[in-house]
Amino acid sequence: MAMPLSGRLAHRYALSRLVAVTIVAWSAALVLPALPTSFALLCVLLIVFGATAGLADMAMNAEGVLVEKAFGRSVMSSFHGFWSVGVLAGSAASALASHAGIDTRAQFVVEALALGVVGAAAARFLLDYPTAEQTDAPPVFALPSRAVLLIGLVGLCAVFGEQAGTDWSALYIRNELGGSASTAAFAVSAFAVTMAAARLVGDRAIRRLGPVRTVRLSGACATCGAVAIVLAPNLVFGLAGFALLGIGVALVVPLVFAAGGRVGPHPARSVAGVAVVAYASGLAAPGVIGGIAAASSLTASFCLVAGLLALMALAAGVLREPR
């Protein structure tokens, strides 16, 4: 809900300042979920946390589009690679804190201070849009245009595959393939590590192949991974399938944001529109996958995932760069 507001904010305020403020606000909001004593209050505080997360996400991606334009070559994949590294680091830090018996409130306060300071310090060196005052302000709450919508739908398929790998890989290995708890946990790691590695080296492939061919090859890889998961006769094939799925979806979301930033006079607005559509998978995927699994099996759910990833590959042409 907060993401569409970011386009107007990016027009009104310097982007470097917006990144700094939203990251500090998001870091501060991290403390809130550890405080409530009731479920209703937790939901209210998670709304605040989600809103600051959405605004910070859009500000960072808009800055990424600006930096990529300044470089004149693809760098967005590397930025998202560090996002994936952050996911792994955050998971490891939480696991260590839990194992050491550290109080969650103390852990989140320390992390919020550290992340807020680092984010604010780094934002001092970011770029700003030089022509923001020379264009008309976008609407306060901007809905995506047709071009942005099509790009966002490609992102929706990619995020759906990413959600499937992140949220359901362990359960699939455990329930469908009979793996142990440790093997199931390894499936999540295999997916996350391969996705992070692919993003960190992906810009080189994007520069050589271009966004359309990269998404088509990524979609083919991700589809093969999902099909391998569905047909896996044993744990080895299942783990390999999740690794291929991680590689396949890794580069698509960065390319979707970069393509959205090239649409229209307000890159931040377009990035926000792409995110609203693409991140809708974050809302839909758990219910859809879980619902199909409850009615049939997780194998049937991953058949749908394979279909969406194949559709993503076929629709890659909407990411073609303008001449």
Secondary structure, 3 states (H helix, E strand, C coil): CCHHHHHHHHHHCCHHHHHHHHHHHHHHHCCHHHCCCCHHHHHHHHHHHHHHHHHHHHHHHHHHHHHHHHHCCCCHHHHHHHHHHHHHHHHHHHHHHHHCCCCHHHHHHHHHHHHHHHHHHHHCCCCCCCCHHHCCCCCCCCCCCHHHHHHHHHHHHHHHHHHHHHHHHHHHHHHHCCCCHHHHHHHHHHHHHHHHHHHHHHHHHHHHHHHHHHHHHHHHHHHHHHHHHHHCCCHHHHHHHHHHHHHHHHCHHHHHHHHHCCCCCCHHHHHHHHHHHHCHHHHHHHHHHHHHHHHCCHHHHHHHHHHHHHHHHHCHHHHCCCC
